[in-house]
Amino acid sequence: MRKHILLLLISLFIALMSGCGQETTTGTTAKGKEKNVTIRIGIQQSLGPLLLAKEKGWFEKEFEKEGVKVKWIEFQSGPPHFEAMASNNLDFGGVGNSPVISAQAAGIEFKEISKAADGVKGDAIIVPQGSEIQSLKDLKGKKIAVAKGSSGFNFLYKALEHAGLKASDVEMIQLQPDEAQAAFDTRKVDAWAIWEPFISYEVIKKKARIIADGEDLKAYSPSFIVARTGFIEEHPDLTVQFLKIYEKARRCQNDHFDEAIEIYAKAKKIDKEVVVRALRNNPSLNEPITDDVIQAQQKTADFQYEQKIIKRKIDTSKVVDNQYIKKALQELEKEGENKDE
């Protein structure tokens, strides 16, 4: 009997030691806090609430109350976000309309949990100062820099179709924004399909010229807050909290515009006038994804399938999940009402 009890005690001791030595990513403490969770947030060169919250440390401050850590991961464009999500190395991010379509077609498990911008003037095709290119038709035979799978990539295809050109009529140079900017500034490419704030920077600082943007083509290019499916299913409360913090930053940007400009200009080392133009061209949102947006996305997905950019047809409504943003906005509204009482 004593032998059995001794063996049992030893087994329990080993089990306890093993549990202490392993880093877990799920579960909660006795107080209800998340245990050993790290939220990985992807961020691009774009200006907006994510950057403002990052600079102010709001995600770290709020999630620390739940025992949760925050890790920031920088990306040059949207597509790499989904490569990271596919390998379970990223939980949240903000991307344009085309990357989500490519990711869905590739079978990556993610959800669009909020619309972050309308993107009417968020993408454009620009040419250097003094360029002979005056219209989209003049792009025939020219070298155009673009990040494959990005919102700029989709916009370029739309622009070519609008001009009656095919992808084979131009030479697409696949470059991420940092490489593309260097190529554009040194005139190794003739044009650049790109998004804000790069558009405003080139127009203001380098006197580049826009030959077409979304407003010209009536091309709807929304952007989204996306999340890894496995994470939001396992941590729904943290997902709602993420969107609440993001909304706090968005409202701060709108209510304290001059302060936000100062923060963005300092963080990105760019002139304030560039920041102002970029923000006004692509206002930040944080709201449920409507049927109109889903339909616009479906048209884009069908177009990409026809152009053989994606290899299979998809139903864009399948990656939309509005429950978290609806709950986040409801909770913020109640918190506001309680403060007013």
Buried (B, 14 or more C-beta within 10 A) or exposed (E): EEEEEEEEEEEEEEEEEEEEEEEEEEEBEEEEEBBBBEBBBBBBBBBBBBBBBBBBEBBBEBBEEBBBBBEEBEBBBBBBBBBBBBEEEBBBBBBBBBBBBBBBBBEBBBBBBBBBBBBBBBBBBBBBEEBEBEEBBBBBEBBBBBBBBBBBBBBBBBBBBBBEBEBEBBEBBEBBBEBBBEBBBEEEBBBBBBBBBBBBBBBBEBEBBBBBBBEBBEBBBBBBBBBBBEBBEBBEEBBBBBBBBBBBBBBBBEEEBEEBBEBBBEBBEBBEBBBBBBBEBBBBBBBBBEEEBBEBBBEBBBBBBEBEBBEEEBEBEEBBBBBBBBBBBEBBEEEEEEEEE
